Amino acid sequence: MPTKTYKYIRHEARQLTAWLTMDRPPYNILTIDMMQELVDVFTALGDESDVKAVVLRGEGKAFSAGVDISDHTADKAYQMLDNFHEIFRCMARMDKPVVAAVHGAALGGGCALALFCDMVVAGESARFGQPEIKVGVFPPMAAVIFPRLVGRKRATELILTGDIIDAREAERIGMVNRVVPDDKVEEAVMQIVNKLSEFSAPVIQIARKAIYSAYDAEFPVALQRVEDLYLNQLMGLEDAAEGLKAFLEKRRPVWKNR
């Protein structure tokens, strides 16, 4: 786990999972300073071999209601976007699954941050949307990830109208994995991370990398990338050999996480 103490991000280790809490209540509005802290903590977690998964959540009334409007001004826009987008680059490079635990508002940049996570558990109070169009701008990250999640037509509708949808609708269209009562969100997240903790960390990381590398590529390119990961990275792991051997010997595998 990171050894630094942050102003806006709390972090704790629970078994093999890093729990990150955005701590700028009540709505966890993302400032440039807070973005830089997220970049720092995700970068640090990328080097943690004993962390199998990461949970991201918000303190207070919301997951995050978005980026501070004062950082959208022309003199700050470049710095704001550079820092905001670096969060996603770090999450992608980290090669560890990230689970978002969402309650209340996940709007604007907060919505993009939640939906970029590999899995999303939403409380019934959760609301998702990109209202940037209403203040004269558009959401760059949503323009990238929304079509991949819900298809071009629904993505276009959500981005161009700025409509906000509830958790059940987000689940129906594939934005979130599951919706539970607000007081059951942590329990549902724990079920996911406990399941992930049963498996080999490097195998999970390579499988996640395969999904990322294949997602936006044409079929022949995607298949070649996945084959390369399978043959040249996965099959070199001790855990891959152990898992296959354990299956043949009808026993539980003993992972070495290497």
C-alpha positions as CSV (number, residue, x, y, z in Angstrom):
1,M,0.0,0.0,0.0
2,P,1.1,3.6,-0.5
3,T,3.0,5.0,2.5
4,K,2.0,8.6,1.9
5,T,-0.8,10.4,3.6
6,Y,-3.1,12.4,1.3
7,K,-5.4,15.3,1.9
8,Y,-8.3,14.1,-0.2
9,I,-7.8,10.3,-0.5
10,R,-7.9,7.8,2.3
11,H,-6.4,4.4,1.7
12,E,-6.5,1.2,3.6
13,A,-5.5,-2.5,3.0
14,R,-8.0,-5.2,3.7
15,Q,-6.4,-8.6,3.0
16,L,-5.3,-8.4,-0.6
17,T,-7.5,-5.4,-1.6
18,A,-6.7,-1.7,-1.5
19,W,-9.7,0.4,-0.5
20,L,-9.5,4.0,-1.7
21,T,-12.0,6.6,-0.5
22,M,-12.3,10.0,-2.1
23,D,-12.6,12.2,1.0
24,R,-13.8,15.7,0.0
25,P,-17.4,15.5,1.3
26,P,-20.2,16.1,0.8
27,Y,-19.9,15.6,-3.0
28,N,-16.3,14.8,-3.6
29,I,-15.9,17.5,-6.3
30,L,-12.7,16.7,-8.2
31,T,-10.1,19.5,-8.0
32,I,-6.7,19.5,-9.8
33,D,-5.0,18.8,-6.4
34,M,-7.4,15.8,-5.8
35,M,-6.8,14.5,-9.3
36,Q,-3.0,14.6,-8.7
37,E,-3.5,12.6,-5.5
38,L,-5.5,10.0,-7.4
39,V,-2.7,9.7,-10.0
40,D,-0.1,9.3,-7.3
41,V,-2.0,6.6,-5.4
42,F,-2.9,4.6,-8.5
43,T,0.7,4.8,-9.7
44,A,1.9,3.6,-6.3
45,L,-0.6,0.7,-6.3
46,G,0.8,-0.4,-9.7
47,D,4.0,-1.5,-8.0
48,E,2.2,-3.4,-5.2
49,S,2.6,-7.1,-6.0
50,D,0.5,-8.1,-3.0
51,V,-2.6,-6.1,-4.0
52,K,-5.0,-8.1,-6.2
53,A,-7.8,-5.6,-6.5
54,V,-8.7,-2.0,-5.8
55,V,-12.0,-0.5,-4.6
56,L,-12.8,3.1,-5.3
57,R,-15.6,4.9,-3.4
58,G,-16.6,8.3,-2.1
59,E,-17.2,9.8,1.4
60,G,-20.3,11.7,2.2
61,K,-23.5,12.1,0.1
62,A,-22.0,11.0,-3.3
63,F,-19.4,9.0,-5.1
64,S,-18.4,12.2,-7.0
65,A,-20.5,15.0,-8.5
66,G,-17.7,15.8,-11.0
67,V,-14.9,18.2,-11.7
68,D,-14.7,21.6,-10.0
69,I,-16.3,24.1,-12.5
70,S,-13.7,26.7,-11.6
71,D,-11.1,24.4,-13.2
72,H,-12.9,24.3,-16.5
73,T,-12.0,27.9,-17.4
74,A,-9.8,28.5,-20.4
75,D,-6.7,29.3,-18.4
76,K,-6.9,26.0,-16.4
77,A,-8.6,23.7,-19.0
78,Y,-5.3,22.2,-20.3
79,Q,-4.0,21.5,-16.8
80,M,-7.3,20.1,-15.6
81,L,-7.7,17.7,-18.6
82,D,-4.1,16.6,-18.4
83,N,-4.4,15.7,-14.7
84,F,-7.9,14.2,-15.1
85,H,-7.0,12.0,-18.0
86,E,-3.8,10.9,-16.4
87,I,-5.9,9.2,-13.7
88,F,-7.4,6.9,-16.4
89,R,-4.0,6.2,-18.0
90,C,-2.7,5.2,-14.6
91,M,-5.7,2.9,-13.9
92,A,-5.2,1.3,-17.3
93,R,-1.5,0.7,-16.7
94,M,-2.0,-0.6,-13.2
95,D,-3.1,-4.1,-14.4
96,K,-5.2,-4.6,-11.3
97,P,-9.0,-4.8,-11.4
98,V,-10.8,-1.7,-10.0
99,V,-14.3,-2.0,-8.5
100,A,-16.3,1.2,-8.0
101,A,-18.7,1.3,-5.1
102,V,-21.2,4.0,-6.0
103,H,-23.8,5.8,-3.9
104,G,-25.5,9.1,-4.6
105,A,-24.3,11.2,-7.5
106,A,-21.8,10.0,-10.0
107,L,-21.9,13.0,-12.4
108,G,-19.6,14.5,-15.0
109,G,-16.0,13.5,-14.2
110,G,-17.3,11.4,-11.3
111,C,-19.5,9.4,-13.7
112,A,-16.6,8.8,-16.1
113,L,-14.4,7.8,-13.2
114,A,-16.9,5.3,-11.9
115,L,-17.7,3.8,-15.3
116,F,-14.0,3.4,-16.3
117,C,-13.6,1.0,-13.4
118,D,-13.6,-2.6,-14.4
119,M,-16.7,-3.4,-12.3
120,V,-19.4,-1.1,-10.8
121,V,-21.6,-1.9,-7.8
122,A,-24.2,0.8,-7.4
123,G,-26.5,1.6,-4.5
124,E,-30.2,2.2,-5.3
125,S,-29.6,6.0,-4.6
126,A,-26.9,6.2,-7.3
127,R,-27.4,8.5,-10.3
128,F,-25.2,8.7,-13.4
129,G,-24.9,11.4,-16.0
130,Q,-22.8,13.8,-18.0
131,P,-24.5,17.2,-17.7
132,E,-21.5,19.1,-19.2
133,I,-23.5,20.1,-22.3
134,K,-25.7,22.2,-20.1
135,V,-22.8,24.5,-19.2
136,G,-21.4,24.8,-22.7
137,V,-18.8,22.0,-22.8
138,F,-18.7,18.3,-23.5
139,P,-17.2,15.3,-21.6
140,P,-14.0,14.0,-23.4
141,M,-13.7,10.8,-21.3
142,A,-17.4,10.0,-21.7
143,A,-17.1,10.5,-25.5
144,V,-14.4,7.7,-25.4
145,I,-16.0,5.2,-23.0
146,F,-19.7,5.6,-23.3
147,P,-20.0,4.2,-26.9
148,R,-18.0,1.2,-25.8
149,L,-20.3,0.6,-22.8
150,V,-23.8,1.3,-24.2
151,G,-23.4,1.7,-28.0
152,R,-23.1,4.9,-30.1
153,K,-26.8,5.9,-30.2
154,R,-27.5,5.7,-26.4
155,A,-24.1,7.3,-25.8
156,T,-24.9,10.2,-28.1
157,E,-28.3,10.7,-26.4
158,L,-26.7,10.8,-22.9
159,I,-23.9,13.1,-23.8
160,L,-25.9,15.5,-26.0
161,T,-28.9,15.8,-23.7
162,G,-27.0,15.7,-20.4
163,D,-29.7,13.4,-19.0
164,I,-29.2,11.8,-15.6
165,I,-30.3,8.2,-15.2
166,D,-30.9,6.1,-12.1
167,A,-29.0,3.0,-11.0
168,R,-31.6,0.5,-12.4
169,E,-31.5,2.1,-15.8
170,A,-27.6,2.2,-15.7
171,E,-27.7,-1.5,-14.9
172,R,-30.2,-2.2,-17.7
173,I,-28.0,-0.6,-20.4
174,G,-24.8,-2.2,-19.1
175,M,-23.1,0.7,-17.3
176,V,-23.0,-1.1,-13.9
177,N,-22.7,-4.7,-12.9
178,R,-25.3,-4.8,-10.1
179,V,-27.6,-2.6,-8.0
180,V,-28.2,-3.3,-4.3
181,P,-29.7,-1.4,-1.4
182,D,-27.4,1.4,-0.3
183,D,-26.5,-0.3,3.0
184,K,-25.5,-3.5,1.0
185,V,-23.0,-1.9,-1.4
186,E,-19.9,-2.7,0.7
187,E,-21.1,-6.2,1.2
188,A,-21.6,-6.7,-2.5
189,V,-18.2,-5.3,-3.3
190,M,-16.6,-7.6,-0.7
191,Q,-18.2,-10.6,-2.4
192,I,-16.5,-9.6,-5.7
193,V,-13.0,-8.8,-4.2
194,N,-13.1,-12.0,-2.0
195,K,-13.7,-14.0,-5.1
196,L,-10.8,-12.3,-6.9
197,S,-8.6,-13.0,-3.9
198,E,-9.0,-16.7,-4.5
199,F,-7.1,-16.5,-7.8
200,S,-3.5,-15.8,-8.9
201,A,-2.7,-12.1,-9.0
202,P,-0.6,-12.2,-12.2
203,V,-3.1,-14.3,-14.0
204,I,-5.8,-11.8,-13.2
205,Q,-3.6,-9.0,-14.3
206,I,-2.8,-10.6,-17.7
207,A,-6.5,-11.5,-18.3
208,R,-7.4,-7.8,-17.6
209,K,-4.7,-6.7,-20.0
210,A,-6.0,-9.0,-22.6
211,I,-9.5,-7.5,-22.3
212,Y,-8.0,-4.0,-22.7
213,S,-5.8,-4.8,-25.6
214,A,-8.5,-6.6,-27.6
215,Y,-11.4,-4.3,-26.9
216,D,-10.9,-1.6,-29.5
217,A,-9.1,-3.6,-32.2
218,E,-10.2,-5.3,-35.4
219,F,-10.7,-9.0,-34.9
220,P,-7.4,-10.3,-36.4
221,V,-5.4,-7.7,-34.5
222,A,-7.3,-8.4,-31.3
223,L,-6.8,-12.1,-31.5
224,Q,-3.1,-11.7,-32.2
225,R,-2.7,-9.5,-29.2
226,V,-4.5,-12.0,-26.9
227,E,-2.5,-14.9,-28.3
228,D,0.7,-13.1,-27.6
229,L,-0.3,-12.4,-24.0
230,Y,-1.4,-16.0,-23.5
231,L,1.7,-17.6,-25.0
232,N,4.5,-15.2,-24.1
233,Q,3.3,-13.9,-20.7
234,L,0.6,-16.2,-19.2
235,M,2.3,-19.5,-20.0
236,G,5.5,-18.4,-18.5
237,L,3.9,-18.0,-15.0
238,E,4.5,-20.6,-12.3
239,D,0.8,-20.1,-11.4
240,A,-0.4,-21.1,-14.8
241,A,1.5,-24.3,-14.6
242,E,0.3,-24.9,-11.1
243,G,-3.3,-24.3,-12.0
244,L,-3.3,-26.7,-14.8
245,K,-1.4,-29.3,-12.8
246,A,-3.8,-29.0,-9.9
247,F,-6.8,-29.5,-12.2
248,L,-5.3,-32.7,-13.6
249,E,-4.5,-33.9,-10.0
250,K,-8.0,-33.0,-8.8
251,R,-6.8,-30.7,-6.0
252,R,-6.9,-27.0,-5.2
253,P,-4.1,-24.9,-6.7
254,V,-1.6,-23.3,-4.4
255,W,-0.8,-19.9,-5.9
256,K,2.6,-18.3,-5.6
257,N,1.5,-15.2,-7.3
258,R,4.3,-15.4,-9.8
